[in-house]
Amino acid sequence: MGEEVNITYLIFGGHVEVHKYRYLYFMVLFTVYILILCSNSTIVYLIWKHRDLHEPMYIFIAALLLNSVLYSTNIYPKLLIDFLSEQQIISYQACLVQFYMFYALGGSEFLLLAAMSYDRYVSICKPLQYPTIMTKRTISVILALSWLVPACEVGGTATLSANQKLCGFTLKVIFCNNSIYKLHCVPSRALSILGLFILLNVAYVPMIFILFTYAKIFVIAYRSSKEVRKKAAETCLPHLLVLINFSLLCTYDVILMRLESDIPKIAQLVMTLQLILYHPLFNPIIYGLKMKEISKHLKRLLHIDKKN
């Protein structure tokens, strides 16, 4: 009986259709995972290789894309194995690790986007002070905090969850997220309070900061020359698109947790897949196509640069 407490069974959506077409789903998700790895790694490689991209804005982009690779790798390998297995089984400890990585890296995404918005604010609104503010030391500290703060905070919820007694052993999701709370025999007030604190600290506060800084940027750009407005549009719009996309997907995750029993299973599956399908592919597409300097090097790498 002691061993059963340490085992959590994951049921892939609970659909007969999923098992019926599991090889098709496996091939589709395997292809998507390879595309995620290749597309994100290509942009990171270009930023690392070319010295003209060794600027704070591109360094933050590289960090964001690396975060996407880690985010996907936390989910895809186990998910692909589950497609080929008769039973989708994971130990509770491994489930907590996946839960921890999922939310820690998700929190890092918001903080990295906040760092990018601050970088654009200083660049456009305080151009003369930019070299003294955005130093290598400042960038290193920002990157470290972007990964360490969510990691430490989510670590608290994972630790509390590890000490909770389980009365359920079936998750109605395809990977470990906050649905693990529904396995606990008694709802934890401490977990609820800590979860709300983390949500505010690594999601809502960075989002408000981002919206505030971009509002300031667009106000100043509107009052400035056409060149400044063009620079603001070229560098800020891709970041805003990524923010909006990721915020909507995180909203889906909260909805799934609160309204799981009221949402049809196929709708749950589709909404959950959006968290791991669209966003990791969306980032490199946006930054590879919309960021002029990255796009230029990408075209040269793919030998599609136009010759005059």
MARTIDO-180921 format. One record per residue (C-alpha): residue number from 1; residue in one letter; x, y, z. Coordinates in steps of 0.05 Angstrom, whole numbers. Each point is the difference from the previous one (the first is absolute). Example, Ala and Ser with C-alpha at 12.3 -4.5 7.8 and 13.67 -1.06 7.14 Angstrom:
BEGIN
(rec 1, 'a', (246, -90, 156))
(rec 2, 's', (27, 69, -13))
END
This chain:
BEGIN
(rec 1, 'm', (0, 0, 0))
(rec 2, 'g', (59, 46, 15))
(rec 3, 'e', (25, -7, -72))
(rec 4, 'e', (-69, 18, -28))
(rec 5, 'v', (2, 67, 35))
(rec 6, 'n', (63, 18, -40))
(rec 7, 'i', (-32, -16, -67))
(rec 8, 't', (-44, 47, -39))
(rec 9, 'y', (-35, -25, -63))
(rec 10, 'l', (-6, 49, -58))
(rec 11, 'i', (-57, -13, -48))
(rec 12, 'f', (11, 33, -67))
(rec 13, 'g', (-66, 38, -4))
(rec 14, 'g', (-41, -63, 13))
(rec 15, 'h', (-19, -5, -73))
(rec 16, 'v', (-6, -64, -41))
(rec 17, 'e', (18, 42, -61))
(rec 18, 'v', (68, 17, 29))
(rec 19, 'h', (19, -73, 8))
(rec 20, 'k', (-29, -17, -68))
(rec 21, 'y', (44, 51, -36))
(rec 22, 'r', (58, 2, 49))
(rec 23, 'y', (52, -15, -54))
(rec 24, 'l', (-25, 59, -41))
(rec 25, 'y', (2, 44, 62))
(rec 26, 'f', (70, -25, 15))
(rec 27, 'm', (26, 19, -69))
(rec 28, 'v', (-33, 68, 2))
(rec 29, 'l', (27, 18, 69))
(rec 30, 'f', (68, -30, -15))
(rec 31, 't', (4, 44, -63))
(rec 32, 'v', (-22, 61, 40))
(rec 33, 'y', (52, -14, 54))
(rec 34, 'i', (56, -5, -52))
(rec 35, 'l', (-24, 65, -32))
(rec 36, 'i', (0, 33, 69))
(rec 37, 'l', (71, -23, 14))
(rec 38, 'c', (26, 20, -69))
(rec 39, 's', (-34, 67, -7))
(rec 40, 'n', (16, 25, 70))
(rec 41, 's', (71, -26, -2))
(rec 42, 't', (13, 32, -68))
(rec 43, 'i', (-18, 69, 25))
(rec 44, 'v', (41, -10, 63))
(rec 45, 'y', (59, -23, -43))
(rec 46, 'l', (-5, 61, -45))
(rec 47, 'i', (0, 47, 60))
(rec 48, 'w', (60, -37, 30))
(rec 49, 'k', (40, 0, -65))
(rec 50, 'h', (-9, 71, -27))
(rec 51, 'r', (33, 55, 40))
(rec 52, 'd', (-50, 53, -25))
(rec 53, 'l', (-53, -39, 38))
(rec 54, 'h', (38, 2, 66))
(rec 55, 'e', (-45, 54, 28))
(rec 56, 'p', (-46, -3, 60))
(rec 57, 'm', (-64, -5, -42))
(rec 58, 'y', (25, -61, -38))
(rec 59, 'i', (31, -32, 62))
(rec 60, 'f', (-69, 2, 33))
(rec 61, 'i', (-31, -29, -62))
(rec 62, 'a', (50, -57, 1))
(rec 63, 'a', (-16, -12, 74))
(rec 64, 'l', (-74, -1, -16))
(rec 65, 'l', (9, -51, -56))
(rec 66, 'l', (45, -43, 43))
(rec 67, 'n', (-55, 2, 53))
(rec 68, 's', (-49, -25, -53))
(rec 69, 'v', (45, -59, -15))
(rec 70, 'l', (4, -19, 74))
(rec 71, 'y', (-75, 10, 7))
(rec 72, 's', (-14, -48, -58))
(rec 73, 't', (52, -51, 21))
(rec 74, 'n', (-33, -4, 68))
(rec 75, 'i', (-64, -26, -33))
(rec 76, 'y', (11, -30, -69))
(rec 77, 'p', (45, -60, 14))
(rec 78, 'k', (-47, -28, 54))
(rec 79, 'l', (-61, 16, -42))
(rec 80, 'l', (29, -36, -61))
(rec 81, 'i', (16, -61, 43))
(rec 82, 'd', (-72, 0, 26))
(rec 83, 'f', (-27, -2, -72))
(rec 84, 'l', (37, -66, -11))
(rec 85, 's', (-19, -30, 68))
(rec 86, 'e', (-62, -39, 18))
(rec 87, 'q', (-2, 36, 67))
(rec 88, 'q', (22, 71, 15))
(rec 89, 'i', (33, -7, 68))
(rec 90, 'i', (46, 48, 36))
(rec 91, 's', (25, -1, 72))
(rec 92, 'y', (-25, 56, 44))
(rec 93, 'q', (71, 25, 10))
(rec 94, 'a', (12, 4, -75))
(rec 95, 'c', (-68, 34, -8))
(rec 96, 'l', (21, 53, 51))
(rec 97, 'v', (64, 12, -38))
(rec 98, 'q', (-38, 11, -64))
(rec 99, 'f', (-50, 45, 36))
(rec 100, 'y', (58, 39, 30))
(rec 101, 'm', (36, 10, -66))
(rec 102, 'f', (-65, 18, -36))
(rec 103, 'y', (-17, 58, 46))
(rec 104, 'a', (72, 22, 15))
(rec 105, 'l', (15, 7, -74))
(rec 106, 'g', (-68, 32, -12))
(rec 107, 'g', (16, 52, 53))
(rec 108, 's', (68, 12, -31))
(rec 109, 'e', (-35, 14, -66))
(rec 110, 'f', (-38, 59, 30))
(rec 111, 'l', (62, 27, 35))
(rec 112, 'l', (42, -4, -63))
(rec 113, 'l', (-55, 37, -39))
(rec 114, 'a', (0, 52, 56))
(rec 115, 'a', (76, 6, -7))
(rec 116, 'm', (-7, 10, -75))
(rec 117, 's', (-52, 54, 10))
(rec 118, 'y', (47, 37, 48))
(rec 119, 'd', (56, -6, -50))
(rec 120, 'r', (-44, 31, -55))
(rec 121, 'y', (-23, 55, 48))
(rec 122, 'v', (71, 20, 17))
(rec 123, 's', (22, -5, -74))
(rec 124, 'i', (-56, 44, -27))
(rec 125, 'c', (-16, 46, 59))
(rec 126, 'k', (70, 9, 28))
(rec 127, 'p', (47, -13, -59))
(rec 128, 'l', (59, 41, 28))
(rec 129, 'q', (-1, -39, 66))
(rec 130, 'y', (-9, -68, -33))
(rec 131, 'p', (74, -22, 0))
(rec 132, 't', (8, 17, 74))
(rec 133, 'i', (-66, -33, 22))
(rec 134, 'm', (0, -63, -42))
(rec 135, 't', (70, -25, 17))
(rec 136, 'k', (23, -72, -3))
(rec 137, 'r', (-6, -5, 75))
(rec 138, 't', (-72, 26, -1))
(rec 139, 'i', (-19, -49, -55))
(rec 140, 's', (31, -58, 39))
(rec 141, 'v', (-37, 18, 63))
(rec 142, 'i', (-67, 7, -37))
(rec 143, 'l', (9, -67, -34))
(rec 144, 'a', (19, -35, 65))
(rec 145, 'l', (-60, 30, 37))
(rec 146, 's', (-47, -18, -58))
(rec 147, 'w', (16, -74, 10))
(rec 148, 'l', (15, -3, 75))
(rec 149, 'v', (-60, 38, 27))
(rec 150, 'p', (-54, -45, -31))
(rec 151, 'a', (43, -62, 14))
(rec 152, 'c', (4, 17, 74))
(rec 153, 'e', (-73, 20, 7))
(rec 154, 'v', (-29, -60, -38))
(rec 155, 'g', (47, -44, 40))
(rec 156, 'g', (-41, 18, 61))
(rec 157, 't', (-65, -26, -30))
(rec 158, 'a', (34, -63, -25))
(rec 159, 't', (28, -14, 70))
(rec 160, 'l', (-67, 11, 33))
(rec 161, 's', (-34, -45, -52))
(rec 162, 'a', (51, -55, 13))
(rec 163, 'n', (-21, -2, 73))
(rec 164, 'q', (-75, -4, -15))
(rec 165, 'k', (-37, -66, 8))
(rec 166, 'l', (-31, -25, -64))
(rec 167, 'c', (-71, -28, -6))
(rec 168, 'g', (-3, 0, -76))
(rec 169, 'f', (47, -32, -51))
(rec 170, 't', (-28, 22, -67))
(rec 171, 'l', (14, 66, -35))
(rec 172, 'k', (-48, 21, -56))
(rec 173, 'v', (56, 36, -36))
(rec 174, 'i', (57, -19, -47))
(rec 175, 'f', (56, 28, 43))
(rec 176, 'c', (9, 21, 73))
(rec 177, 'n', (-26, 70, 14))
(rec 178, 'n', (-40, 30, 58))
(rec 179, 's', (-51, -56, -8))
(rec 180, 'i', (43, -39, 49))
(rec 181, 'y', (-33, 41, 55))
(rec 182, 'k', (-64, -39, -13))
(rec 183, 'l', (35, -64, 21))
(rec 184, 'h', (11, 25, 71))
(rec 185, 'c', (-46, -28, 53))
(rec 186, 'v', (-8, 68, 33))
(rec 187, 'p', (5, 67, -37))
(rec 188, 's', (60, 38, 26))
(rec 189, 'r', (-12, 73, 19))
(rec 190, 'a', (75, 12, 1))
(rec 191, 'l', (6, -26, -72))
(rec 192, 's', (-58, 45, -23))
(rec 193, 'i', (31, 62, 32))
(rec 194, 'l', (70, -16, -26))
(rec 195, 'g', (-28, -15, -69))
(rec 196, 'l', (-36, 67, -2))
(rec 197, 'f', (62, 36, 24))
(rec 198, 'i', (42, -33, -55))
(rec 199, 'l', (-53, 16, -53))
(rec 200, 'l', (1, 73, 20))
(rec 201, 'n', (75, 4, 7))
(rec 202, 'v', (24, -35, -64))
(rec 203, 'a', (-60, 12, -46))
(rec 204, 'y', (-44, 59, 16))
(rec 205, 'v', (52, 48, 27))
(rec 206, 'p', (47, -11, -60))
(rec 207, 'm', (-60, 7, -47))
(rec 208, 'i', (-20, 67, 31))
(rec 209, 'f', (72, 23, -3))
(rec 210, 'i', (5, -20, -74))
(rec 211, 'l', (-65, 36, -18))
(rec 212, 'f', (22, 62, 38))
(rec 213, 't', (69, 3, -33))
(rec 214, 'y', (-28, -10, -70))
(rec 215, 'a', (-53, 53, 13))
(rec 216, 'k', (56, 48, 18))
(rec 217, 'i', (39, -21, -62))
(rec 218, 'f', (-58, 11, -47))
(rec 219, 'v', (-18, 68, 31))
(rec 220, 'i', (72, 24, -8))
(rec 221, 'a', (6, -31, -69))
(rec 222, 'y', (-65, 34, -22))
(rec 223, 'r', (28, 68, 21))
(rec 224, 's', (68, -13, -33))
(rec 225, 's', (26, -5, -71))
(rec 226, 'k', (-22, -50, -52))
(rec 227, 'e', (66, -38, 10))
(rec 228, 'v', (-14, -10, 74))
(rec 229, 'r', (-71, -24, -14))
(rec 230, 'k', (27, -49, -51))
(rec 231, 'k', (52, -27, 49))
(rec 232, 'a', (-53, -8, 54))
(rec 233, 'a', (-47, -38, -47))
(rec 234, 'e', (55, -46, -26))
(rec 235, 't', (27, -20, 68))
(rec 236, 'c', (-60, 3, 46))
(rec 237, 'l', (-57, -31, -41))
(rec 238, 'p', (32, -70, -3))
(rec 239, 'h', (8, 2, 76))
(rec 240, 'l', (-72, 20, 10))
(rec 241, 'l', (-25, -55, -47))
(rec 242, 'v', (39, -52, 40))
(rec 243, 'l', (-26, 29, 66))
(rec 244, 'i', (-73, -2, -24))
(rec 245, 'n', (7, -71, -27))
(rec 246, 'f', (33, -27, 64))
(rec 247, 's', (-49, 37, 45))
(rec 248, 'l', (-60, -31, -36))
(rec 249, 'l', (31, -70, 6))
(rec 250, 'c', (12, 10, 75))
(rec 251, 't', (-72, 21, 7))
(rec 252, 'y', (-20, -66, -32))
(rec 253, 'd', (40, -37, 54))
(rec 254, 'v', (-37, 37, 56))
(rec 255, 'i', (-67, -13, -34))
(rec 256, 'l', (15, -75, -6))
(rec 257, 'm', (16, -3, 74))
(rec 258, 'r', (-63, 38, 23))
(rec 259, 'l', (-51, -28, -50))
(rec 260, 'e', (29, -69, -16))
(rec 261, 's', (-65, -37, 14))
(rec 262, 'd', (-42, 49, -41))
(rec 263, 'i', (42, -2, -63))
(rec 264, 'p', (-9, -57, -51))
(rec 265, 'k', (59, -47, -2))
(rec 266, 'i', (17, 14, -73))
(rec 267, 'a', (0, 75, 16))
(rec 268, 'q', (47, -13, 59))
(rec 269, 'l', (47, -38, -45))
(rec 270, 'v', (1, 55, -54))
(rec 271, 'm', (10, 56, 51))
(rec 272, 't', (56, -38, 35))
(rec 273, 'l', (36, -15, -65))
(rec 274, 'q', (2, 74, -15))
(rec 275, 'l', (45, 10, 60))
(rec 276, 'i', (54, -45, -30))
(rec 277, 'l', (-12, 5, -75))
(rec 278, 'y', (-9, 72, -21))
(rec 279, 'h', (42, 42, 47))
(rec 280, 'p', (68, -35, -7))
(rec 281, 'l', (-7, 6, -77))
(rec 282, 'f', (-30, 70, 3))
(rec 283, 'n', (62, 32, 32))
(rec 284, 'p', (52, -18, -53))
(rec 285, 'i', (-48, 17, -56))
(rec 286, 'i', (-15, 69, 28))
(rec 287, 'y', (73, 17, 16))
(rec 288, 'g', (28, -34, -62))
(rec 289, 'l', (-46, 37, -48))
(rec 290, 'k', (-16, 66, 36))
(rec 291, 'm', (68, 19, 29))
(rec 292, 'k', (37, 30, -59))
(rec 293, 'e', (71, -18, 20))
(rec 294, 'i', (-16, -72, 19))
(rec 295, 's', (-41, -8, -64))
(rec 296, 'k', (60, 24, -41))
(rec 297, 'h', (47, -51, 30))
(rec 298, 'l', (-53, -55, -5))
(rec 299, 'k', (-9, 13, -75))
(rec 300, 'r', (75, -5, -10))
(rec 301, 'l', (3, -65, 39))
(rec 302, 'l', (-55, -29, -43))
(rec 303, 'h', (31, 28, -63))
(rec 304, 'i', (-63, 40, -18))
(rec 305, 'd', (30, 69, 7))
(rec 306, 'k', (-20, 42, -59))
(rec 307, 'k', (56, 21, -45))
(rec 308, 'n', (-1, 68, -30))
END
